[in-house]
Amino acid sequence: MNMRTTKTLTASAAALALGLTLAACGSSGPSDPAADSDSPSMWALTGSSEDIFRSSVETWNEENPDNLINQEFFANDAYKTKVRTAIGAGEGPTFIYGWGGGVLESYVDAGHVADLDEFLAENPEVKERYIPSVFENGVIDGKTYALPNNNMQPVVLYYNKEIFDEIGVEPPATWDELMALVPKFNDAGIAPLSLAGQSKWPNLMWLSYLVDRIGGPEVFKAILDGEEGAWSHPAVIEALTKIQELVDAGGFVNGFSSIAADAGADSALLYTDKAAMMLHGGWAYQNLKNDAPEFVESESVGFVPFPAVEGGAGDPANVVGNPANMWSISSKASDAQMESALKYLKEGLFSDEYTQAMIDSGAVPAVNGIEDQLAASDDKDFVEFIYGLAQDAPSFQLSWDQALSPAQGDAMLANLDQIFIGAITPEQFAENMNATLGK
């Protein structure tokens, strides 16, 4: 292979810089106001939408000195641990960054987040801005507890076009085609697939898609509903078996279980020509634009839906991922904090500038009426692809680690890690997970 040396050096430097940036768990913006009891706090994630969140709050604070917001950023894995602990101790932020699903439901059940229905009734234009199917992700038992705060994030299969061209192959449309590509890339000295296994949650994208393609969304619904023995469904066992077959065939980069997603090392393997493909969410494109702009600008990055599984009951148009991330408001907020937070949700979140900045970053905001802006984007091919996937999907399944309760989600990721490293069988995984049903 003739590797692009300049690109590799630039990309490696970017990945190193990102890794150093994310080494600390949290960081506040330089212009954040000093924290005080009357100012709401906002915790968010480093990465793809960080600059947009930061800019939005900085602009808000300049224009609303009486409603200042204190903002702090955390790496993904560190945040998930920190926020649960803080909320449980009654010390969580005013703005709680989340994904909806079972984790949000656990906060609702414990009385940690505020009901937003009265606010939405008084400000109907806020609800009307959102795509209904995405908005519903913040609704628990008929009441709204969270609002989308960024972009639709279906998981897609990214691939390095130049590597594919040099090998003389096409991106896979079926699982059999994906498996057939593995030895071709390995023979060329290139990892077929990048994977940040140390972070565990990237493993989940493989399981959730395979279960859906093989058995359809009904299989996971039975798990969510706590049906006895639901994890033993044949579609789950077959999906886990296929994962282990892919691992055994050398489908993933050597040492994948020691690669962390927060440092961007998995994406770096793709844009430095060390891996041919990567299964990741829509957010990965934004990260690629930030970390390896020349890789994106040269149109070297390709993207296709997850492959179909021959004979599977699931619709190949189904997607998994995150309909969007969400803001919930802490029920522990003071009256002053609540007033400022709701004012931001109404006037600051998804302002014209906020929405356009998101599109410019290569993301598709979870709001209505943006078709013309997407068509005019420098990233037209990608944003329209993502918009079409999300709009046309018969089923858009929330990431399982967020859809399930925290206890079940943690157990699932731990057991799935054991599947990927070959420490347990699919049947053992199912037995372990069946024991968590209803927890």
C-alpha positions in Angstrom: 0.0 0.0 0.0 1.1 3.5 -0.8 0.2 5.4 2.3 -0.4 9.1 2.3 2.6 10.2 4.5 1.6 13.8 5.0 -1.9 12.9 6.0 -0.7 10.2 8.3 1.7 12.6 10.2 -0.9 15.3 10.4 -3.6 12.9 11.6 -1.4 11.3 14.2 -0.5 14.7 15.6 -4.2 15.5 15.8 -5.0 12.3 17.5 -2.2 12.8 20.0 -3.4 16.3 20.7 -6.9 15.1 21.2 -5.7 12.4 23.5 -3.9 14.9 25.7 -6.9 17.1 25.8 -9.1 14.3 26.9 -6.7 13.0 29.5 -8.4 15.1 32.2 -11.9 14.2 33.2 -13.4 17.6 33.1 -12.6 21.1 31.8 -14.3 24.5 32.0 -14.3 27.1 29.3 -12.0 30.0 29.8 -14.9 32.5 29.7 -17.2 30.6 32.0 -18.6 32.7 34.8 -17.6 31.9 38.4 -20.0 29.4 39.9 -22.6 30.7 42.4 -25.8 29.5 43.9 -28.0 31.4 41.5 -26.3 30.3 38.2 -27.4 27.0 36.7 -24.6 24.5 36.0 -24.3 22.6 32.8 -22.3 19.3 32.3 -21.6 18.2 28.7 -19.3 15.9 26.8 -16.0 16.7 25.1 -15.9 15.8 21.4 -18.1 16.4 18.4 -20.5 19.0 19.7 -18.3 20.6 22.4 -17.4 23.7 20.4 -21.1 24.3 19.6 -22.2 23.9 23.2 -19.3 26.1 24.4 -20.0 28.9 21.9 -23.7 28.8 22.6 -23.2 29.3 26.3 -20.5 31.9 25.9 -22.8 33.9 23.6 -25.7 33.4 26.0 -23.7 34.6 28.9 -22.6 37.7 27.0 -26.2 38.6 26.1 -27.9 37.5 29.3 -25.7 38.6 32.2 -28.6 38.0 34.6 -29.0 34.4 33.5 -25.4 33.1 33.4 -24.7 29.4 32.9 -21.6 27.6 34.4 -20.4 25.1 31.9 -18.1 22.1 32.4 -17.0 19.3 30.0 -16.1 15.7 30.6 -14.9 12.8 28.5 -17.7 10.3 27.7 -16.7 7.4 29.9 -15.8 9.6 32.9 -19.0 11.6 32.5 -21.3 8.5 32.7 -19.8 7.5 36.0 -19.6 11.0 37.5 -23.1 12.2 36.6 -24.8 9.1 38.1 -22.9 9.4 41.3 -23.5 13.2 41.6 -27.2 13.0 40.8 -27.6 10.1 43.3 -26.0 12.3 46.0 -28.1 15.3 45.2 -25.2 17.2 43.8 -25.8 16.9 40.0 -25.8 19.8 37.6 -28.8 21.9 36.7 -28.5 20.8 33.0 -28.2 17.0 32.9 -26.8 15.7 29.6 -28.3 12.4 28.7 -29.6 10.0 26.0 -33.1 9.3 27.2 -34.3 5.7 27.6 -33.8 3.6 30.7 -31.3 5.9 32.3 -33.7 8.9 32.1 -36.5 6.7 33.4 -34.3 5.9 36.5 -33.9 9.6 37.1 -37.6 10.2 36.7 -38.5 7.3 39.1 -36.1 8.7 41.7 -37.5 12.3 41.3 -34.2 13.7 40.1 -35.4 15.6 36.9 -38.1 18.2 36.4 -41.3 17.7 34.5 -41.2 20.1 31.5 -44.8 19.8 30.4 -46.0 23.0 31.9 -43.1 24.9 30.3 -43.9 23.3 26.9 -47.6 24.2 27.3 -46.7 27.8 27.9 -44.2 27.8 25.0 -45.6 25.5 22.3 -43.1 26.7 19.7 -40.4 24.9 21.6 -42.0 21.5 21.1 -42.9 22.3 17.5 -39.2 22.8 16.6 -38.3 19.2 17.1 -38.8 16.1 14.8 -41.6 14.3 16.7 -39.9 10.8 16.7 -36.8 12.3 18.3 -38.7 14.5 20.8 -40.5 11.4 22.1 -37.2 10.0 23.4 -37.5 12.5 26.3 -41.0 11.4 27.2 -41.5 9.0 30.1 -45.1 7.7 30.9 -46.6 10.5 28.9 -44.7 13.4 30.5 -41.7 15.2 29.0 -38.5 15.2 31.1 -35.8 16.0 28.4 -35.4 17.9 25.2 -33.1 17.1 22.3 -29.9 19.3 22.4 -27.9 18.2 19.3 -28.0 16.0 16.3 -29.5 12.7 15.1 -26.9 10.0 15.4 -27.7 6.7 13.7 -24.8 4.3 13.6 -23.3 3.8 10.2 -20.4 1.9 8.6 -17.6 4.3 7.7 -14.9 3.2 5.3 -11.7 4.5 3.8 -12.4 4.9 0.1 -8.7 5.0 -1.0 -8.0 1.7 0.7 -11.0 0.2 -0.9 -9.9 1.5 -4.3 -6.4 0.1 -3.8 -7.7 -3.3 -2.9 -10.3 -3.2 -5.6 -13.4 -3.9 -3.5 -16.8 -2.4 -2.8 -18.3 -1.6 0.7 -20.4 -4.5 2.0 -24.1 -4.6 1.5 -24.5 -7.9 3.3 -22.9 -9.7 6.3 -21.5 -12.4 3.9 -19.8 -9.6 1.9 -18.4 -8.1 5.1 -16.9 -11.4 6.1 -15.4 -11.9 2.6 -13.6 -8.6 2.9 -11.8 -9.6 6.1 -9.1 -11.8 4.5 -8.5 -9.4 1.6 -7.6 -6.5 4.0 -5.6 -8.8 6.3 -3.6 -10.1 3.3 -2.8 -6.4 2.5 -1.6 -5.7 6.0 -4.6 -3.5 6.9 -7.0 -4.1 9.8 -10.4 -4.7 8.3 -12.2 -2.9 11.2 -11.2 -0.4 13.8 -12.8 -0.9 17.3 -12.3 0.9 20.6 -13.0 -2.2 22.7 -11.5 -0.7 25.9 -14.5 1.7 26.1 -16.9 -1.3 25.8 -19.9 0.7 24.5 -18.5 0.6 20.9 -18.9 -3.2 21.0 -22.6 -2.7 21.6 -23.2 -1.3 18.1 -22.3 -4.6 16.6 -24.7 -6.6 18.8 -27.6 -4.2 18.5 -27.5 -4.1 14.7 -27.0 -7.8 14.3 -29.9 -8.7 16.7 -32.1 -6.2 14.8 -31.1 -7.5 11.3 -31.6 -11.1 12.4 -34.7 -10.9 14.6 -36.1 -7.4 14.1 -36.8 -4.8 16.8 -39.3 -7.1 18.6 -36.4 -9.0 20.1 -35.0 -6.1 22.0 -38.5 -4.9 22.9 -39.0 -8.2 24.7 -35.8 -7.6 26.6 -36.9 -4.1 27.5 -40.3 -5.5 28.7 -38.4 -7.9 31.0 -39.9 -11.0 29.4 -38.6 -14.2 31.0 -35.6 -15.6 29.1 -35.6 -12.8 26.5 -31.8 -12.7 26.2 -31.9 -16.4 25.1 -33.8 -15.5 21.9 -32.2 -17.3 18.9 -31.5 -13.9 17.3 -29.3 -12.9 20.3 -27.4 -16.2 20.2 -26.9 -16.0 16.5 -25.7 -12.3 16.7 -23.2 -13.2 19.5 -22.0 -16.1 17.4 -21.4 -13.9 14.4 -19.5 -11.5 16.5 -17.2 -14.2 17.7 -16.8 -15.5 14.2 -15.8 -12.0 13.0 -13.2 -11.7 15.9 -11.8 -15.2 15.2 -11.4 -14.3 11.5 -9.2 -11.3 12.4 -11.9 -8.8 11.6 -10.8 -6.3 14.2 -7.5 -4.5 14.6 -5.0 -6.2 16.8 -5.3 -5.0 20.4 -8.8 -3.6 20.0 -9.6 -4.3 23.6 -7.0 -1.8 24.7 -8.1 1.0 22.4 -10.2 3.9 24.0 -12.9 5.8 22.1 -12.5 9.0 24.2 -9.0 9.5 22.8 -10.1 9.2 19.2 -7.7 6.3 18.5 -10.3 4.2 16.7 -11.0 7.0 14.2 -7.3 7.7 13.8 -6.8 4.1 12.6 -9.3 4.8 9.8 -7.9 8.1 8.6 -4.2 7.0 8.8 -4.9 4.0 6.6 -4.4 1.4 9.3 -8.0 0.2 9.2 -10.4 0.0 6.3 -13.7 0.3 8.1 -15.3 1.5 11.4 -18.8 1.1 12.8 -19.7 4.3 14.6 -22.3 6.9 15.2 -23.1 10.0 13.2 -20.9 12.0 15.7 -17.8 10.3 14.3 -18.0 12.4 11.1 -17.8 15.6 13.2 -14.8 14.2 14.9 -13.2 13.3 11.6 -13.7 16.9 10.4 -12.0 18.2 13.5 -9.2 15.8 13.7 -8.4 15.0 10.0 -10.1 17.7 7.9 -8.0 16.7 4.8 -9.4 13.2 5.0 -12.9 14.6 4.8 -12.2 17.3 2.3 -10.6 14.9 -0.1 -13.7 12.8 0.1 -11.7 9.8 1.3 -14.3 8.9 3.9 -17.3 6.8 2.8 -20.4 5.7 4.7 -23.0 3.1 4.1 -25.8 1.5 6.2 -25.1 -1.5 8.4 -25.1 -4.7 6.2 -28.2 -6.8 5.8 -28.2 -10.4 7.1 -29.4 -12.9 4.6 -32.6 -14.6 5.8 -33.0 -12.2 8.7 -36.4 -10.9 9.8 -35.2 -7.4 10.5 -35.7 -4.6 7.9 -32.3 -3.5 6.5 -33.6 0.1 6.7 -33.8 -0.1 10.5 -31.2 1.9 12.4 -29.7 1.9 15.9 -27.9 4.7 17.7 -29.0 7.9 19.4 -32.0 9.8 18.1 -30.2 12.8 19.8 -28.7 13.7 23.1 -30.9 15.5 25.6 -31.0 18.2 28.2 -32.9 17.4 31.4 -33.3 19.9 34.2 -32.5 18.9 37.7 -35.5 18.9 40.1 -33.1 20.1 42.8 -32.5 23.4 41.0 -33.3 26.6 42.9 -36.1 28.8 41.5 -33.4 31.2 40.1 -31.5 28.3 38.4 -34.8 26.9 37.0 -35.8 30.2 35.6 -32.5 30.7 33.8 -32.4 27.1 32.6 -35.8 27.3 31.1 -35.1 30.6 29.5 -32.1 29.1 27.8 -34.1 26.1 26.5 -36.6 28.5 25.0 -34.3 31.2 23.5 -30.7 29.8 23.4 -31.1 26.1 22.4 -31.5 25.7 18.6 -31.4 29.4 17.8 -30.7 30.0 14.1 -27.0 30.4 14.9 -26.9 27.2 17.0 -28.7 25.2 14.3 -26.5 26.4 11.5 -23.3 25.8 13.5 -24.4 22.2 14.0 -25.0 21.8 10.2 -21.6 23.4 9.5 -20.0 20.9 11.8 -21.3 18.0 9.7 -24.2 17.1 11.9 -28.0 16.9 11.3 -29.9 18.8 14.1 -33.0 17.0 15.4 -35.3 19.8 14.3 -37.8 20.5 11.5 -37.4 22.6 8.4 -33.7 22.3 7.7 -33.8 20.6 4.3 -32.6 23.6 2.4 -29.7 24.2 4.8 -28.6 20.5 4.5 -28.7 20.8 0.7 -26.4 23.9 0.9 -24.0 22.2 3.3 -20.3 21.6 2.4 -21.1 18.1 3.8 -24.2 17.6 1.7 -23.6 14.0 0.9 -23.2 13.0 4.6 -25.8 15.1 6.2 -28.5 14.2 3.6 -27.5 10.5 4.0 -28.0 10.8 7.8 -31.2 12.7 7.5 -32.6 10.2 5.1 -31.6 7.2 7.3 -33.3 8.8 10.4 -36.4 10.0 8.6 -37.0 6.7 6.6 -36.1 4.2 9.3 -39.1 1.9 10.2 -37.3 1.5 13.6 -34.7 3.8 15.2 -33.5 2.0 18.3 -31.8 3.9 21.1 -28.4 2.6 22.1 -29.1 -0.3 24.4 -26.8 0.8 27.2 -29.0 3.9 27.5 -32.4 2.2 26.8 -31.9 -0.3 29.6 -31.7 0.5 33.3 -28.3 1.5 34.5 -27.8 -1.9 36.2 -28.7 -3.9 33.2 -26.7 -1.7 30.8 -23.6 -2.0 32.9 -24.0 -5.8 33.1 -24.6 -6.0 29.3 -21.4 -4.1 28.5 -19.3 -6.2 30.9 -20.6 -9.4 29.5 -20.3 -8.3 25.9 -16.7 -7.4 26.5 -16.2 -11.0 27.5 -17.8 -12.2 24.3 -15.4 -10.1 22.2 -12.4 -11.4 24.0 -13.7 -15.0 23.8 -14.0 -15.5 27.6 -17.6 -16.6 27.5 -20.0 -18.3 25.1 -23.2 -16.8 23.7 -25.2 -19.1 25.9 -23.3 -18.0 29.0 -23.9 -14.3 28.0 -27.6 -15.0 27.7 -27.7 -16.8 31.0 -25.9 -14.0 32.8 -28.2 -11.3 31.2 -31.4 -13.2 31.9 -30.5 -12.9 35.5 -30.7 -9.1 35.2 -34.2 -8.9 33.7 -36.4 -6.7 35.8 -33.6 -5.0 37.6 
